[in-house]
Amino acid sequence: MKDFGLSVKKFLVSEDGPTAVEYAVMLALIVIVCLTAIQAIGTNANAKFEEVGNAIS
């Protein structure tokens, strides 16, 4: 049980936990930016396809 307590204390003192959280936040922001860019590209492509479709018919 003493070893478990020391392990928990060592984990809390180490900086690996905050680093993992920082990486998770950075990854979430990257995903949000990518999804926003994909949505914008999709909207523009859809508008262009509709324009071409209307021009053909």
N, C-alpha and C positions, 0 to 999 in steps of 0.2 A: 504494500500500500504506500510505503514511503517512496518507492521508486516512481509510482504513478504521480504522486504529488510533485516530485522533482521534475518529471516530464512535463506536467502541466505548467509549472513555473517557468521552465526553460522555453516552452512554446510561447508563453505570454511575453517573455522578455525578448525573444528573437524578433527580427524584423521581417520574417517571411510572411506572416499573416497580413500586415498592412501592404506589403508589396503585392501579394496576391489580390487584395481588394483593389489596389490601384490598377493592376492589369485588367481586372474584370470591368472596372468603370471605363477604362480606355477601350476595351473591346466592345462594350455596349455603345459607346459613342461612335465608334467606327461602323458598327452595324447600322445604327440609325442614319448616319450620313450615306452609307451605301444604299439603303432602302429608299431614302429620299431621292437620291440621284437616279435610281432605277425607275422609280415612279415618274419622275420628270421626263426621262427619256421615253418611257412607255406612252405617256400622254402626248408628247410631241410626235412620236411615230404614229400613234393612232390618228391624230389630226391629219398628218400627211397622207396616210392611207385613205382616209375618208375624202380628202381633197382630190386625190388621184382617181378614186372610185367615182366620184361625182363628175369629174372631167371626162371619164370614159363613157359614162352612160348619159 
